[in-house]
Amino acid sequence: MTKNDRYMVGLDIGTSNVNCIVAETRDPGPPAIVGIGSAPSRGLRKGVVVNLEACVEAIKRAVEEAELMAGVEAERAYVGIAGGHIRSVNGRGVVAIAGRDRTVTREDVTRVLDAAKAISIPQDQEILHVVPQEFVVDDQDGIHHPVGMSGSRLEALVHIVTGSISSVQTLVNCVNRAGIEVVDTILEQFASAEAVLTADEREMGVALIDIGGGTTDIALFERGSIVHTSVLPTGGDHFTSDIAIGLRTPIPEAEKIKKKYGCALASMIGEDEMIEVPTMGGRKPRVLSRQVLCEIVQPRAEEIFGLVQDEIKRSGYDKSIAAGLVLTGGGSILEGIPEIAEQLFDLPVRRASPAGIGGLADVVASPQYATAIGLLLYGAKHRTVKRRPPAHETLIPRLAGRVREMIGQIF
């Protein structure tokens, strides 16, 4: 094993930020974080690349920052994927158990999963994940590990996730052009779930709500398995936009106001609380009641959770989430978000930070790093996945580019 083979990279390319985390694999034990990099995201809208060059530059900045901290060069990465093009469906496959002794083998499991993913999908979509929910051997259901069991018929219930071929490949192109090979693209809900959900929550039934900058990702679990995923094209950036328009302040200032003073529930704010709001055109800042800010933020929060509630009801699993809601992502950090969700759903709600990782874990103990940490945990759990081929780019252009930059700095 070479030095770089001991390291894993999680790359979360979000609408607001690009987060890159480098971790050292340890056996036994979870990966240990050794490098963290973050850069403002450019070139993405609602989780989809709209400006390739801007996206590449943002990725480079985040990766270089993480490399500098880790003291190792990032070569390959697990990349999170989201966006409105993501689709999901539950399917099933059935095969006869081969062999004279009628014992389920790994080959039987592979065959039944191949049978389950033989579904009709649009020509512009590709299958990203086929996740087993449970297996059935003859009439015995609820089986998670069927290898070694005896029977004549093996059935698999699976959750299939598809994505737009062009959107996925464009994202891969961006990462490749930044000099990084893509080991695998992983749905962001799957990654976040690895970092923030407990086994008890998955078993009892839980809704994971990952509020990002441009999208809100939903994943529903029941009896330990994922049963529904979806992506809503709204997120934390909509709060910022509303504040900028409502208070007539520049977008960067609106983002600062949101982070420092934003609250999604009016009852949590005192009537005498005041904030200073910068204005446009060089005019003097205005002083406003914080209640005014809340009157802008709260309706948007109610709208987002209303859309989430509609999606959960549409899925048919609204009665199955006894463990309630787990909120994560940068948008969940806003004050009052868990409280307003609890009022609307009348279920237990908690805001979750990533766990189950070693090393510099305290530095990334924030919901905004849940996806990046989850990519590492998911990658460590599925180390045998195939690598995505580079999109016409290799590491050589990246190294050549760095040499040119060094020569340019010298001369």
N, C-alpha and C positions, 0 to 999 in steps of 0.2 A: 504493500500500500504506500503510495507516494504521499508527500506532505499534503498536497491539495486534496487528495482523496479522503482525508480525515475531516474535511470541512464541507458544510452544507450552506447554501444560500437561499433565503426566502425573499422574493421580490414582489412586493405589493404595489402595483401601479394603479393608484387611485385617481379620482377626478381632482382632488385637492392636493394630495401629497403622494410622493413616491417614497416608500419605506423599504430599505434593504437591510437585512440582518444576516450576519455571518455567524455560524455556530460550529463548534467542534463536536464531532460525534464521539460518544463515550459508551463503552460497553463493559459492564452494565451501566444503566442510568440514562437519563434523557440528554439530548444535545445541550451543550453549554455555550451561551452567547459570548462571542469574543469581539464582535464589531457591529456597530449600528450606524446607519446613514439615512438621512432624510433630506428631501428637497421638494420645493413647491412644484406641483405637477403642472405641466403645460401640454396642450395638444390633445386633451381628452374631454369629451362631453358625454355625461351620463354613462361613464364606463367604457366608451368606445373611442378609439383613436380617430381624431379628425385632423391632426397636424403631425405628421410622422417625424419631421426633423425636431420640432419642439419636444415631442415625447422622448426621442432618443437622447437629447441633451439633458432632460430631467433625470432620466435613468442613469446616465453617466455620472452626474453629480452625486446622486445618492449612493451609487456603487463605489465611487472613489472615496467618499467619506467613510463608508463602512470598511473598505480595504485599508485605509490609513489607520483606523483604530485597531483592526484585527492583525495588521502586519502580514497579511497574506493576500494573494491575488485571487479574486473571484473569477472562476472560469465557467461554472455551470450553476443554474438556478432553477428552483421551483417557482413558477410564476402564477399568481392568482388571476382569475378571469371573472368578469361580471358583465353586466350590460343588459339592455332590453331585448337583445337577440337570444338570450338563454331560454330554453324550453325544457320541460321535464314531463315524464309520463311514467306510470307504473306498468310493468309488463310481467309476463311469466313464460317459462319454457318448460317443456317436458321431454324426457328421454328415457329409454329403457336402460336399466343398469346392466352393463356388459360383464362378461366373465362367468366362469362356471359356478363359482360360489355365491354369485349375486351380492357381492360386497361393494359398496360405493368406494371408488378410487378418486384420486385427484383428476384423472382424465375424464371421469364421468362428470365431475363438477365443472370442468372446463367446457365440456360439450353442452351441458344444460344452460350454462351462462351464454354460450354462443347462440343457442336456440332462443333464449329469452331476448337477446338484442337484435334478432332478425325481424325488425319491425319496419314499417314504411315511414320514412321521414322525407321532408322536402329535399330537393336536390341541392339547395344552397346551405343545408345543415349537415353537421357531422356529429357523431357520438363522442362525447367527452368522458362520460363516466357510466359504468354499469355497476351499480352497488347492490349486492345481495341483501334482501330484507330478511328472508327466511327460506328454508328448504323444507320440502315435504317428501318423506320416504313412504311410499304406498299411501296409507291414510294417516300417518303420524306427522302432524304439522308442528310449527314452532321450533324447528331444528336450525341451529346456526352453524354447526360443524358436522356435516353428514358423513365425512370420510370414515370408513370402517364400519358403518351401519349396514345391515342386510335388508334386502328388499328387491323388488322387480321393477319399480318405477320411481324415478327421481324427478321432482318438480322444484323449480326455483322461482320465487317471487322477487323481482328486482325493481330498482328505481333507476331510470335511464335519463341522463341529462344530455341535451344536444345544444350546439351553438352554431352561429353563423360561420361558415368556412372562411369567408373573407375577413370577418372581424377577428377571428382567432389568428389567422395567418398574418394579418397586419400587426397584431400585438407581438407575435413571435418575431416578425421582421424587425420591429423596433428594438427588441431585446438583443437580437443577433447583431444589429448594426451598432449597438453599444458594446459589442465584443463579448457577449455572454451567450453561452449555449443553453437552450431551454431543455431541461430534463423532462419536465412535464408541465402541462397547464392544468391547474386545479381550480375548481369552482370555489369562489371565495367563501360561500356558506359552509362548505365542507371543511375548509381550513379554519375558519373562526370557531366552528363547533369543536374541533380538536383542542382548541386553546381555552375555551371558556365553559363548556358543558361538563357536568358530572355524569357518571354512569347512572345514578339514581334518577336524574332528570330525564335522561334519554328513555329509561325504562318506564317511568310513570307517564311520560308524554309532555313535551315542552315545545314552545315556539321560540326559535332564535331569531332576533331582529337585529340585523347589522346595519346601522344608519351611517352610510358613508357620505361623501361630499355630493356626488351626483346621483346615487342610487340608494335604495333601501332594500337589502337582501333578506329574504325570509326562508327559513328552513324549519320544517315540522318533523318531530321525532315521536315515535310511538313504539312501545315494547322493544326499545333499544335500537331501532332502525329508523332511517330517514324515510319519510313517506311522501313528502311534498317539498318542492323548492320553487321559488319565483323571485323575480327582480322587479321592483317598482322604480320608475324613472323620476324619483324625487328624493331629496336628501338635505344634508346640512347647508349646502350652497344656496338653497332656496330661502333659508332663514336670512342669510347674509344679503341676498338680493332684496328681500322684503324690507330689511332694515335700511339699506341704502336708499331705496325709493321712498319709504315712509318718513325717514328723518332727513332726506335730501343731503346725504353725505357720501363721499367717495367709497367705492367697494372696499379698498384696503382698510379704511377707517371703520366701516361697517363690520368687517370681520373682527377687528380688535374690540369693538363695542360688544359684539355678540359673545366673544369669549370671556370678557371681563364682567359684563353687567347683564347678559342675557338670562332670561328666566321664562319658562314655558307655563308657569302657573301664577296668576295674579295674587292669589291668597298668600303666597310665600313672600311677598314684598311689602315693606312698610310704606305708608302713604307719604312720608317725608323724605324718602330716598331720592336724591337728585343725581344726574349724570351730565357730563360736559360732552357736547356733540360738535365735532369739527364740521365746518360748512365748506361749500365749494367757492371757487373764485377768490380765495384769500380773505374772505370776510371773517369777522370775529366768531369764535365758537359760541354756540347757544347752550344754555343750561335748561334741561328738561327733567320732568319727573321720570323716574325709572318705570313707573306704571305705564307711561306712554310706550316705552320700549316693549313692555310685556304685552300690551294690546296688539302689537304688531306680530310678536313671536308666537303667542298662544294659538291664534287661529291656524297658523301653519302647522304647528305641532298636532293640533286636533285633526287637521286634514290628513297628515301623514298616517297617524294611527287609525283614522277612519278607513283609509285605503288598505292598511294592513288588516284591519278587522274584516273588511269585505273580502279580501283575498283568502283569509283563513276560513271564512264561512263558505266561500266558493269551493274550497278544496274538500269540504266535507269532514274535516278533522277538528272542527271548532269545539266539539264535546270531548276531545281526546287529550287536551293539553292541561291535565290536572296540575302539573308542576308550574304552570303559568308561563310567563315571558322572561326571557333573558335578553337584555339589551347590551349591545356592544357597538364598536365603531366610534369614530370621532364625534359624530352627531349626537351620541348618547351622553356625552360629557356635559351638555348644556343643562344648567340647573333647572329642576322641575320636570325633566323628561320622564323619569321613572314614576313620579307621583301622578302626572297626567295620564300616563298609560294605565296605571293601577285604577284610576277613577273610571276610565273608559271601558276597560275589559273586566273589571271586578274580579281580578285574578292576582296571585302573587307576582310581583315584578322585581327583578334585581338588575342592577348595572354591573357588568362583569368585565374584569381585566384578565389578561392571559395568565395561565398557570401551567405547571408541569414542565418548566424549562429551567435549565441551570445557568451558571455563569452570571452575566450582568443582568439578571432577571429584574432587579429593582429599578433599573433604568427604563425598562419598557413596561413597567406595571401600570399601563394605561389602556383603556379600551381602543384607542386609535392604533395600537400595535397588534391587536388580536389576530388580524388576518396574516400579517407577516410571520408572527410566532407560529400560528397554526399551519402555515405552509411548511415550516421546518418539521413540526411534529407529524404532519401528514406524510411528508417525504420520508422521515425516519421510519414510519410505520409501513410504508409501501416502497421499500428501496429497490424492488425488482421491476418497477415500471419502466417502459421503454422511453428512450430519449426522443424528443422531437428533432427531426433533421434541421440543421441550420438553413436559414432562408437566404441562400446565395452569399452568405458572409461567414467568415471564420475568424478565429482569434488573430490571424496574421494581420489583417487591416488595422485591428485595434492596437497591436504592438507597434506596427509601422507608424500609426498616427501618434503614439506616445513618443516615439523616437523623433519624429518631425517636430513635435512640440518642444522637446528638450533642446534640439538643435536651434530652434527659433529663439528660445529663451537665452541660449549662450551667445548667439550672434545678433 
